[in-house]
Amino acid sequence: MEIGCSTVIFRRYELERALEAIRKIGFDYVETQGVGPWCPHVDIEKSDPVRFLDLARHYGFKGVSALWMPNG
């Protein structure tokens, strides 16, 4: 098992800034959040998965997971 960090703790920041901060803290694994307007790092209808993969690679993450739920 590997321990990662969720972007939800950086929900007030853009996704790229959240990923940068999580990597600087020292995490190799990240979980993105897509929870309506509360934590909008991922919008499954609009977000570009290739761009996300490029960002994850850019920051050197070894693995990612995601949590999504509809608004409400």
N, CA, C and O atoms as a Maestro MAE file, in Angstrom:
{
 s_m_m2io_version
 :::
 2.0.0
}

f_m_ct {
 s_m_title
 :::
 protein
 m_atom[288] {
  # First column is atom index #
  i_m_mmod_type
  r_m_x_coord
  r_m_y_coord
  r_m_z_coord
  i_m_residue_number
  s_m_chain_name
  s_m_pdb_residue_name
  s_m_pdb_atom_name
  i_m_atomic_number
  :::
  1 25 0.840 -1.164 0.000 1 A "MET " " N  " 7
  2 3 0.000 0.000 0.000 1 A "MET " " CA " 6
  3 2 0.892 1.236 0.000 1 A "MET " " C  " 6
  4 15 1.940 1.259 0.646 1 A "MET " " O  " 8
  5 25 0.465 2.262 -0.731 2 A "GLU " " N  " 7
  6 3 1.171 3.533 -0.779 2 A "GLU " " CA " 6
  7 2 0.260 4.621 -0.217 2 A "GLU " " C  " 6
  8 15 -0.958 4.562 -0.383 2 A "GLU " " O  " 8
  9 25 0.840 5.591 0.432 3 A "ILE " " N  " 7
  10 3 0.086 6.707 0.995 3 A "ILE " " CA " 6
  11 2 0.173 7.892 0.045 3 A "ILE " " C  " 6
  12 15 1.258 8.248 -0.417 3 A "ILE " " O  " 8
  13 25 -0.959 8.495 -0.242 4 A "GLY " " N  " 7
  14 3 -1.012 9.670 -1.102 4 A "GLY " " CA " 6
  15 2 -1.676 10.821 -0.378 4 A "GLY " " C  " 6
  16 15 -2.056 10.703 0.787 4 A "GLY " " O  " 8
  17 25 -1.811 11.920 -1.069 5 A "CYS " " N  " 7
  18 3 -2.443 13.114 -0.515 5 A "CYS " " CA " 6
  19 2 -3.558 13.545 -1.456 5 A "CYS " " C  " 6
  20 15 -3.406 13.492 -2.676 5 A "CYS " " O  " 8
  21 25 -4.653 13.964 -0.896 6 A "SER " " N  " 7
  22 3 -5.792 14.421 -1.676 6 A "SER " " CA " 6
  23 2 -5.680 15.911 -1.986 6 A "SER " " C  " 6
  24 15 -5.176 16.688 -1.175 6 A "SER " " O  " 8
  25 25 -6.151 16.297 -3.161 7 A "THR " " N  " 7
  26 3 -6.156 17.719 -3.507 7 A "THR " " CA " 6
  27 2 -7.196 18.498 -2.711 7 A "THR " " C  " 6
  28 15 -7.196 19.728 -2.741 7 A "THR " " O  " 8
  29 25 -8.073 17.809 -2.006 8 A "VAL " " N  " 7
  30 3 -9.135 18.503 -1.273 8 A "VAL " " CA " 6
  31 2 -8.573 19.472 -0.230 8 A "VAL " " C  " 6
  32 15 -9.213 20.478 0.077 8 A "VAL " " O  " 8
  33 25 -7.407 19.191 0.310 9 A "ILE " " N  " 7
  34 3 -6.856 20.118 1.306 9 A "ILE " " CA " 6
  35 2 -6.388 21.421 0.664 9 A "ILE " " C  " 6
  36 15 -6.113 22.401 1.355 9 A "ILE " " O  " 8
  37 25 -6.303 21.420 -0.663 10 A "PHE " " N  " 7
  38 3 -5.949 22.627 -1.412 10 A "PHE " " CA " 6
  39 2 -7.110 23.059 -2.308 10 A "PHE " " C  " 6
  40 15 -6.890 23.605 -3.388 10 A "PHE " " O  " 8
  41 25 -8.331 22.818 -1.867 11 A "ARG " " N  " 7
  42 3 -9.511 23.055 -2.699 11 A "ARG " " CA " 6
  43 2 -9.706 24.512 -3.100 11 A "ARG " " C  " 6
  44 15 -10.405 24.793 -4.072 11 A "ARG " " O  " 8
  45 25 -9.110 25.425 -2.380 12 A "ARG " " N  " 7
  46 3 -9.257 26.852 -2.710 12 A "ARG " " CA " 6
  47 2 -8.272 27.308 -3.785 12 A "ARG " " C  " 6
  48 15 -8.288 28.469 -4.195 12 A "ARG " " O  " 8
  49 25 -7.427 26.404 -4.234 13 A "TYR " " N  " 7
  50 3 -6.416 26.731 -5.235 13 A "TYR " " CA " 6
  51 2 -6.686 25.982 -6.536 13 A "TYR " " C  " 6
  52 15 -7.387 24.970 -6.548 13 A "TYR " " O  " 8
  53 25 -6.132 26.482 -7.610 14 A "GLU " " N  " 7
  54 3 -6.218 25.795 -8.899 14 A "GLU " " CA " 6
  55 2 -5.541 24.429 -8.802 14 A "GLU " " C  " 6
  56 15 -4.667 24.220 -7.961 14 A "GLU " " O  " 8
  57 25 -5.949 23.514 -9.659 15 A "LEU " " N  " 7
  58 3 -5.418 22.152 -9.635 15 A "LEU " " CA " 6
  59 2 -3.897 22.131 -9.735 15 A "LEU " " C  " 6
  60 15 -3.237 21.422 -8.975 15 A "LEU " " O  " 8
  61 25 -3.341 22.893 -10.655 16 A "GLU " " N  " 7
  62 3 -1.888 22.854 -10.840 16 A "GLU " " CA " 6
  63 2 -1.144 23.297 -9.580 16 A "GLU " " C  " 6
  64 15 -0.127 22.707 -9.216 16 A "GLU " " O  " 8
  65 25 -1.641 24.314 -8.930 17 A "ARG " " N  " 7
  66 3 -1.004 24.768 -7.683 17 A "ARG " " CA " 6
  67 2 -1.128 23.707 -6.595 17 A "ARG " " C  " 6
  68 15 -0.196 23.504 -5.816 17 A "ARG " " O  " 8
  69 25 -2.267 23.036 -6.538 18 A "ALA " " N  " 7
  70 3 -2.462 21.966 -5.554 18 A "ALA " " CA " 6
  71 2 -1.485 20.822 -5.802 18 A "ALA " " C  " 6
  72 15 -0.871 20.314 -4.864 18 A "ALA " " O  " 8
  73 25 -1.341 20.416 -7.055 19 A "LEU " " N  " 7
  74 3 -0.411 19.332 -7.380 19 A "LEU " " CA " 6
  75 2 1.024 19.712 -7.034 19 A "LEU " " C  " 6
  76 15 1.776 18.904 -6.490 19 A "LEU " " O  " 8
  77 25 1.389 20.933 -7.350 20 A "GLU " " N  " 7
  78 3 2.741 21.400 -7.039 20 A "GLU " " CA " 6
  79 2 3.004 21.347 -5.533 20 A "GLU " " C  " 6
  80 15 4.062 20.888 -5.100 20 A "GLU " " O  " 8
  81 25 2.048 21.813 -4.743 21 A "ALA " " N  " 7
  82 3 2.213 21.824 -3.289 21 A "ALA " " CA " 6
  83 2 2.310 20.405 -2.729 21 A "ALA " " C  " 6
  84 15 3.146 20.133 -1.868 21 A "ALA " " O  " 8
  85 25 1.468 19.514 -3.208 22 A "ILE " " N  " 7
  86 3 1.474 18.129 -2.723 22 A "ILE " " CA " 6
  87 2 2.805 17.458 -3.033 22 A "ILE " " C  " 6
  88 15 3.338 16.708 -2.215 22 A "ILE " " O  " 8
  89 25 3.325 17.724 -4.191 23 A "ARG " " N  " 7
  90 3 4.620 17.136 -4.563 23 A "ARG " " CA " 6
  91 2 5.748 17.719 -3.718 23 A "ARG " " C  " 6
  92 15 6.644 16.993 -3.285 23 A "ARG " " O  " 8
  93 25 5.703 19.028 -3.486 24 A "LYS " " N  " 7
  94 3 6.745 19.668 -2.670 24 A "LYS " " CA " 6
  95 2 6.738 19.149 -1.238 24 A "LYS " " C  " 6
  96 15 7.787 19.071 -0.598 24 A "LYS " " O  " 8
  97 25 5.564 18.795 -0.734 25 A "ILE " " N  " 7
  98 3 5.465 18.226 0.610 25 A "ILE " " CA " 6
  99 2 6.186 16.882 0.661 25 A "ILE " " C  " 6
  100 15 6.695 16.481 1.708 25 A "ILE " " O  " 8
  101 25 6.225 16.190 -0.480 26 A "GLY " " N  " 7
  102 3 6.950 14.925 -0.538 26 A "GLY " " CA " 6
  103 2 6.127 13.715 -0.915 26 A "GLY " " C  " 6
  104 15 6.627 12.591 -0.865 26 A "GLY " " O  " 8
  105 25 4.879 13.915 -1.289 27 A "PHE " " N  " 7
  106 3 4.041 12.785 -1.680 27 A "PHE " " CA " 6
  107 2 4.342 12.355 -3.108 27 A "PHE " " C  " 6
  108 15 4.562 13.192 -3.984 27 A "PHE " " O  " 8
  109 25 4.351 11.038 -3.340 28 A "ASP " " N  " 7
  110 3 4.544 10.475 -4.673 28 A "ASP " " CA " 6
  111 2 3.217 10.101 -5.331 28 A "ASP " " C  " 6
  112 15 3.168 9.823 -6.529 28 A "ASP " " O  " 8
  113 25 2.152 10.096 -4.549 29 A "TYR " " N  " 7
  114 3 0.834 9.690 -5.031 29 A "TYR " " CA " 6
  115 2 -0.178 10.765 -4.668 29 A "TYR " " C  " 6
  116 15 -0.084 11.386 -3.610 29 A "TYR " " O  " 8
  117 25 -1.146 10.980 -5.553 30 A "VAL " " N  " 7
  118 3 -2.127 12.040 -5.345 30 A "VAL " " CA " 6
  119 2 -3.519 11.532 -5.712 30 A "VAL " " C  " 6
  120 15 -3.687 10.718 -6.620 30 A "VAL " " O  " 8
  121 25 -4.509 12.034 -4.981 31 A "GLU " " N  " 7
  122 3 -5.903 11.770 -5.318 31 A "GLU " " CA " 6
  123 2 -6.557 13.104 -5.632 31 A "GLU " " C  " 6
  124 15 -6.571 14.006 -4.794 31 A "GLU " " O  " 8
  125 25 -7.096 13.232 -6.833 32 A "THR " " N  " 7
  126 3 -7.790 14.465 -7.193 32 A "THR " " CA " 6
  127 2 -9.232 14.399 -6.724 32 A "THR " " C  " 6
  128 15 -9.823 13.324 -6.624 32 A "THR " " O  " 8
  129 25 -9.775 15.548 -6.444 33 A "GLN " " N  " 7
  130 3 -11.163 15.648 -5.998 33 A "GLN " " CA " 6
  131 2 -11.998 16.321 -7.070 33 A "GLN " " C  " 6
  132 15 -11.566 17.289 -7.697 33 A "GLN " " O  " 8
  133 25 -13.171 15.811 -7.270 34 A "GLY " " N  " 7
  134 3 -14.150 16.416 -8.163 34 A "GLY " " CA " 6
  135 2 -15.489 16.395 -7.465 34 A "GLY " " C  " 6
  136 15 -16.348 15.572 -7.783 34 A "GLY " " O  " 8
  137 25 -15.670 17.281 -6.528 35 A "VAL " " N  " 7
  138 3 -16.875 17.290 -5.704 35 A "VAL " " CA " 6
  139 2 -17.589 18.625 -5.907 35 A "VAL " " C  " 6
  140 15 -17.480 19.550 -5.103 35 A "VAL " " O  " 8
  141 25 -18.323 18.681 -7.016 36 A "GLY " " N  " 7
  142 3 -19.122 19.861 -7.315 36 A "GLY " " CA " 6
  143 2 -18.386 21.171 -7.146 36 A "GLY " " C  " 6
  144 15 -17.187 21.249 -7.415 36 A "GLY " " O  " 8
  145 25 -19.074 22.183 -6.712 37 A "PRO " " N  " 7
  146 3 -18.415 23.482 -6.547 37 A "PRO " " CA " 6
  147 2 -17.514 23.543 -5.308 37 A "PRO " " C  " 6
  148 15 -16.709 24.465 -5.178 37 A "PRO " " O  " 8
  149 25 -17.641 22.576 -4.404 38 A "TRP " " N  " 7
  150 3 -16.858 22.609 -3.164 38 A "TRP " " CA " 6
  151 2 -15.381 22.379 -3.432 38 A "TRP " " C  " 6
  152 15 -14.535 23.052 -2.843 38 A "TRP " " O  " 8
  153 25 -15.062 21.456 -4.296 39 A "CYS " " N  " 7
  154 3 -13.673 21.159 -4.659 39 A "CYS " " CA " 6
  155 2 -13.640 20.788 -6.143 39 A "CYS " " C  " 6
  156 15 -13.675 19.607 -6.490 39 A "CYS " " O  " 8
  157 25 -13.574 21.783 -7.007 40 A "PRO " " N  " 7
  158 3 -13.749 21.552 -8.442 40 A "PRO " " CA " 6
  159 2 -12.477 21.223 -9.224 40 A "PRO " " C  " 6
  160 15 -12.314 21.693 -10.350 40 A "PRO " " O  " 8
  161 25 -11.590 20.438 -8.659 41 A "HIS " " N  " 7
  162 3 -10.350 20.143 -9.374 41 A "HIS " " CA " 6
  163 2 -10.569 19.298 -10.619 41 A "HIS " " C  " 6
  164 15 -9.793 19.391 -11.570 41 A "HIS " " O  " 8
  165 25 -11.599 18.487 -10.629 42 A "VAL " " N  " 7
  166 3 -11.902 17.655 -11.791 42 A "VAL " " CA " 6
  167 2 -13.392 17.777 -12.094 42 A "VAL " " C  " 6
  168 15 -14.232 17.622 -11.206 42 A "VAL " " O  " 8
  169 25 -13.704 18.051 -13.334 43 A "ASP " " N  " 7
  170 3 -15.085 18.054 -13.813 43 A "ASP " " CA " 6
  171 2 -15.153 16.956 -14.868 43 A "ASP " " C  " 6
  172 15 -14.598 17.110 -15.955 43 A "ASP " " O  " 8
  173 25 -15.823 15.854 -14.563 44 A "ILE " " N  " 7
  174 3 -15.779 14.697 -15.467 44 A "ILE " " CA " 6
  175 2 -16.376 14.986 -16.839 44 A "ILE " " C  " 6
  176 15 -16.098 14.265 -17.797 44 A "ILE " " O  " 8
  177 25 -17.184 16.022 -16.942 45 A "GLU " " N  " 7
  178 3 -17.764 16.361 -18.236 45 A "GLU " " CA " 6
  179 2 -16.892 17.328 -19.033 45 A "GLU " " C  " 6
  180 15 -17.045 17.426 -20.251 45 A "GLU " " O  " 8
  181 25 -15.981 18.045 -18.374 46 A "LYS " " N  " 7
  182 3 -15.212 19.083 -19.058 46 A "LYS " " CA " 6
  183 2 -13.703 18.915 -18.975 46 A "LYS " " C  " 6
  184 15 -12.990 19.350 -19.880 46 A "LYS " " O  " 8
  185 25 -13.209 18.309 -17.939 47 A "SER " " N  " 7
  186 3 -11.758 18.214 -17.748 47 A "SER " " CA " 6
  187 2 -11.116 17.325 -18.809 47 A "SER " " C  " 6
  188 15 -11.708 16.344 -19.259 47 A "SER " " O  " 8
  189 25 -9.921 17.677 -19.192 48 A "ASP " " N  " 7
  190 3 -9.169 16.941 -20.206 48 A "ASP " " CA " 6
  191 2 -8.265 15.920 -19.516 48 A "ASP " " C  " 6
  192 15 -7.315 16.311 -18.837 48 A "ASP " " O  " 8
  193 25 -8.534 14.625 -19.673 49 A "PRO " " N  " 7
  194 3 -7.720 13.616 -18.982 49 A "PRO " " CA " 6
  195 2 -6.262 13.610 -19.441 49 A "PRO " " C  " 6
  196 15 -5.371 13.287 -18.655 49 A "PRO " " O  " 8
  197 25 -6.011 13.959 -20.690 50 A "VAL " " N  " 7
  198 3 -4.632 14.004 -21.183 50 A "VAL " " CA " 6
  199 2 -3.871 15.137 -20.502 50 A "VAL " " C  " 6
  200 15 -2.713 14.968 -20.121 50 A "VAL " " O  " 8
  201 25 -4.515 16.285 -20.348 51 A "ARG " " N  " 7
  202 3 -3.879 17.399 -19.641 51 A "ARG " " CA " 6
  203 2 -3.565 17.003 -18.199 51 A "ARG " " C  " 6
  204 15 -2.490 17.312 -17.687 51 A "ARG " " O  " 8
  205 25 -4.509 16.316 -17.547 52 A "PHE " " N  " 7
  206 3 -4.262 15.886 -16.176 52 A "PHE " " CA " 6
  207 2 -3.078 14.929 -16.113 52 A "PHE " " C  " 6
  208 15 -2.217 15.062 -15.243 52 A "PHE " " O  " 8
  209 25 -3.030 13.973 -17.022 53 A "LEU " " N  " 7
  210 3 -1.911 13.034 -17.054 53 A "LEU " " CA " 6
  211 2 -0.593 13.777 -17.264 53 A "LEU " " C  " 6
  212 15 0.410 13.463 -16.623 53 A "LEU " " O  " 8
  213 25 -0.599 14.752 -18.155 54 A "ASP " " N  " 7
  214 3 0.604 15.562 -18.381 54 A "ASP " " CA " 6
  215 2 1.028 16.293 -17.111 54 A "ASP " " C  " 6
  216 15 2.217 16.355 -16.799 54 A "ASP " " O  " 8
  217 25 0.062 16.849 -16.375 55 A "LEU " " N  " 7
  218 3 0.382 17.537 -15.116 55 A "LEU " " CA " 6
  219 2 0.957 16.564 -14.091 55 A "LEU " " C  " 6
  220 15 1.945 16.870 -13.423 55 A "LEU " " O  " 8
  221 25 0.338 15.395 -13.971 56 A "ALA " " N  " 7
  222 3 0.825 14.397 -13.009 56 A "ALA " " CA " 6
  223 2 2.255 13.986 -13.343 56 A "ALA " " C  " 6
  224 15 3.091 13.844 -12.451 56 A "ALA " " O  " 8
  225 25 2.526 13.800 -14.604 57 A "ARG " " N  " 7
  226 3 3.892 13.444 -15.026 57 A "ARG " " CA " 6
  227 2 4.855 14.601 -14.799 57 A "ARG " " C  " 6
  228 15 5.984 14.401 -14.350 57 A "ARG " " O  " 8
  229 25 4.404 15.809 -15.112 58 A "HIS " " N  " 7
  230 3 5.249 16.996 -14.936 58 A "HIS " " CA " 6
  231 2 5.734 17.117 -13.490 58 A "HIS " " C  " 6
  232 15 6.893 17.450 -13.243 58 A "HIS " " O  " 8
  233 25 4.848 16.849 -12.550 59 A "TYR " " N  " 7
  234 3 5.215 16.965 -11.134 59 A "TYR " " CA " 6
  235 2 5.837 15.694 -10.576 59 A "TYR " " C  " 6
  236 15 6.233 15.666 -9.411 59 A "TYR " " O  " 8
  237 25 5.930 14.654 -11.374 60 A "GLY " " N  " 7
  238 3 6.644 13.452 -10.973 60 A "GLY " " CA " 6
  239 2 5.875 12.480 -10.098 60 A "GLY " " C  " 6
  240 15 6.481 11.697 -9.367 60 A "GLY " " O  " 8
  241 25 4.547 12.514 -10.160 61 A "PHE " " N  " 7
  242 3 3.765 11.563 -9.370 61 A "PHE " " CA " 6
  243 2 3.910 10.159 -9.942 61 A "PHE " " C  " 6
  244 15 3.953 9.969 -11.158 61 A "PHE " " O  " 8
  245 25 3.984 9.185 -9.050 62 A "LYS " " N  " 7
  246 3 4.098 7.782 -9.450 62 A "LYS " " CA " 6
  247 2 2.733 7.153 -9.693 62 A "LYS " " C  " 6
  248 15 2.628 6.146 -10.394 62 A "LYS " " O  " 8
  249 25 1.698 7.736 -9.123 63 A "GLY " " N  " 7
  250 3 0.354 7.200 -9.285 63 A "GLY " " CA " 6
  251 2 -0.692 8.209 -8.864 63 A "GLY " " C  " 6
  252 15 -0.421 9.117 -8.079 63 A "GLY " " O  " 8
  253 25 -1.895 8.037 -9.399 64 A "VAL " " N  " 7
  254 3 -3.004 8.927 -9.069 64 A "VAL " " CA " 6
  255 2 -4.274 8.110 -8.875 64 A "VAL " " C  " 6
  256 15 -4.405 6.997 -9.385 64 A "VAL " " O  " 8
  257 25 -5.188 8.680 -8.138 65 A "SER " " N  " 7
  258 3 -6.539 8.144 -8.034 65 A "SER " " CA " 6
  259 2 -7.469 9.345 -8.029 65 A "SER " " C  " 6
  260 15 -7.011 10.487 -7.982 65 A "SER " " O  " 8
  261 25 -8.759 9.099 -8.078 66 A "ALA " " N  " 7
  262 3 -9.700 10.213 -8.149 66 A "ALA " " CA " 6
  263 2 -10.951 9.908 -7.341 66 A "ALA " " C  " 6
  264 15 -11.376 8.759 -7.216 66 A "ALA " " O  " 8
  265 25 -11.521 10.963 -6.800 67 A "LEU " " N  " 7
  266 3 -12.797 10.879 -6.097 67 A "LEU " " CA " 6
  267 2 -13.733 11.873 -6.754 67 A "LEU " " C  " 6
  268 15 -13.411 13.055 -6.872 67 A "LEU " " O  " 8
  269 25 -14.884 11.398 -7.177 68 A "TRP " " N  " 7
  270 3 -15.847 12.254 -7.841 68 A "TRP " " CA " 6
  271 2 -17.232 11.952 -7.300 68 A "TRP " " C  " 6
  272 15 -17.557 10.808 -6.984 68 A "TRP " " O  " 8
  273 25 -18.043 12.997 -7.199 69 A "MET " " N  " 7
  274 3 -19.460 12.823 -6.902 69 A "MET " " CA " 6
  275 2 -20.210 14.005 -7.478 69 A "MET " " C  " 6
  276 15 -19.652 15.098 -7.573 69 A "MET " " O  " 8
  277 25 -21.464 13.814 -7.865 70 A "PRO " " N  " 7
  278 3 -22.220 14.912 -8.466 70 A "PRO " " CA " 6
  279 2 -22.517 16.000 -7.442 70 A "PRO " " C  " 6
  280 15 -22.433 15.789 -6.232 70 A "PRO " " O  " 8
  281 25 -22.864 17.163 -7.965 71 A "ASN " " N  " 7
  282 3 -23.230 18.280 -7.081 71 A "ASN " " CA " 6
  283 2 -24.371 17.871 -6.167 71 A "ASN " " C  " 6
  284 15 -25.242 17.080 -6.528 71 A "ASN " " O  " 8
  285 25 -24.330 18.440 -4.971 72 A "GLY " " N  " 7
  286 3 -25.432 18.203 -4.054 72 A "GLY " " CA " 6
  287 2 -25.064 17.265 -3.020 72 A "GLY " " C  " 6
  288 15 -25.880 16.949 -2.154 72 A "GLY " " O  " 8
  :::
 }
 m_bond[287] {
  # First column is bond index #
  i_m_from
  i_m_to
  i_m_order
  :::
  1 1 2 1
  2 2 3 1
  3 3 4 2
  4 3 5 1
  5 5 6 1
  6 6 7 1
  7 7 8 2
  8 7 9 1
  9 9 10 1
  10 10 11 1
  11 11 12 2
  12 11 13 1
  13 13 14 1
  14 14 15 1
  15 15 16 2
  16 15 17 1
  17 17 18 1
  18 18 19 1
  19 19 20 2
  20 19 21 1
  21 21 22 1
  22 22 23 1
  23 23 24 2
  24 23 25 1
  25 25 26 1
  26 26 27 1
  27 27 28 2
  28 27 29 1
  29 29 30 1
  30 30 31 1
  31 31 32 2
  32 31 33 1
  33 33 34 1
  34 34 35 1
  35 35 36 2
  36 35 37 1
  37 37 38 1
  38 38 39 1
  39 39 40 2
  40 39 41 1
  41 41 42 1
  42 42 43 1
  43 43 44 2
  44 43 45 1
  45 45 46 1
  46 46 47 1
  47 47 48 2
  48 47 49 1
  49 49 50 1
  50 50 51 1
  51 51 52 2
  52 51 53 1
  53 53 54 1
  54 54 55 1
  55 55 56 2
  56 55 57 1
  57 57 58 1
  58 58 59 1
  59 59 60 2
  60 59 61 1
  61 61 62 1
  62 62 63 1
  63 63 64 2
  64 63 65 1
  65 65 66 1
  66 66 67 1
  67 67 68 2
  68 67 69 1
  69 69 70 1
  70 70 71 1
  71 71 72 2
  72 71 73 1
  73 73 74 1
  74 74 75 1
  75 75 76 2
  76 75 77 1
  77 77 78 1
  78 78 79 1
  79 79 80 2
  80 79 81 1
  81 81 82 1
  82 82 83 1
  83 83 84 2
  84 83 85 1
  85 85 86 1
  86 86 87 1
  87 87 88 2
  88 87 89 1
  89 89 90 1
  90 90 91 1
  91 91 92 2
  92 91 93 1
  93 93 94 1
  94 94 95 1
  95 95 96 2
  96 95 97 1
  97 97 98 1
  98 98 99 1
  99 99 100 2
  100 99 101 1
  101 101 102 1
  102 102 103 1
  103 103 104 2
  104 103 105 1
  105 105 106 1
  106 106 107 1
  107 107 108 2
  108 107 109 1
  109 109 110 1
  110 110 111 1
  111 111 112 2
  112 111 113 1
  113 113 114 1
  114 114 115 1
  115 115 116 2
  116 115 117 1
  117 117 118 1
  118 118 119 1
  119 119 120 2
  120 119 121 1
  121 121 122 1
  122 122 123 1
  123 123 124 2
  124 123 125 1
  125 125 126 1
  126 126 127 1
  127 127 128 2
  128 127 129 1
  129 129 130 1
  130 130 131 1
  131 131 132 2
  132 131 133 1
  133 133 134 1
  134 134 135 1
  135 135 136 2
  136 135 137 1
  137 137 138 1
  138 138 139 1
  139 139 140 2
  140 139 141 1
  141 141 142 1
  142 142 143 1
  143 143 144 2
  144 143 145 1
  145 145 146 1
  146 146 147 1
  147 147 148 2
  148 147 149 1
  149 149 150 1
  150 150 151 1
  151 151 152 2
  152 151 153 1
  153 153 154 1
  154 154 155 1
  155 155 156 2
  156 155 157 1
  157 157 158 1
  158 158 159 1
  159 159 160 2
  160 159 161 1
  161 161 162 1
  162 162 163 1
  163 163 164 2
  164 163 165 1
  165 165 166 1
  166 166 167 1
  167 167 168 2
  168 167 169 1
  169 169 170 1
  170 170 171 1
  171 171 172 2
  172 171 173 1
  173 173 174 1
  174 174 175 1
  175 175 176 2
  176 175 177 1
  177 177 178 1
  178 178 179 1
  179 179 180 2
  180 179 181 1
  181 181 182 1
  182 182 183 1
  183 183 184 2
  184 183 185 1
  185 185 186 1
  186 186 187 1
  187 187 188 2
  188 187 189 1
  189 189 190 1
  190 190 191 1
  191 191 192 2
  192 191 193 1
  193 193 194 1
  194 194 195 1
  195 195 196 2
  196 195 197 1
  197 197 198 1
  198 198 199 1
  199 199 200 2
  200 199 201 1
  201 201 202 1
  202 202 203 1
  203 203 204 2
  204 203 205 1
  205 205 206 1
  206 206 207 1
  207 207 208 2
  208 207 209 1
  209 209 210 1
  210 210 211 1
  211 211 212 2
  212 211 213 1
  213 213 214 1
  214 214 215 1
  215 215 216 2
  216 215 217 1
  217 217 218 1
  218 218 219 1
  219 219 220 2
  220 219 221 1
  221 221 222 1
  222 222 223 1
  223 223 224 2
  224 223 225 1
  225 225 226 1
  226 226 227 1
  227 227 228 2
  228 227 229 1
  229 229 230 1
  230 230 231 1
  231 231 232 2
  232 231 233 1
  233 233 234 1
  234 234 235 1
  235 235 236 2
  236 235 237 1
  237 237 238 1
  238 238 239 1
  239 239 240 2
  240 239 241 1
  241 241 242 1
  242 242 243 1
  243 243 244 2
  244 243 245 1
  245 245 246 1
  246 246 247 1
  247 247 248 2
  248 247 249 1
  249 249 250 1
  250 250 251 1
  251 251 252 2
  252 251 253 1
  253 253 254 1
  254 254 255 1
  255 255 256 2
  256 255 257 1
  257 257 258 1
  258 258 259 1
  259 259 260 2
  260 259 261 1
  261 261 262 1
  262 262 263 1
  263 263 264 2
  264 263 265 1
  265 265 266 1
  266 266 267 1
  267 267 268 2
  268 267 269 1
  269 269 270 1
  270 270 271 1
  271 271 272 2
  272 271 273 1
  273 273 274 1
  274 274 275 1
  275 275 276 2
  276 275 277 1
  277 277 278 1
  278 278 279 1
  279 279 280 2
  280 279 281 1
  281 281 282 1
  282 282 283 1
  283 283 284 2
  284 283 285 1
  285 285 286 1
  286 286 287 1
  287 287 288 2
  :::
 }
}
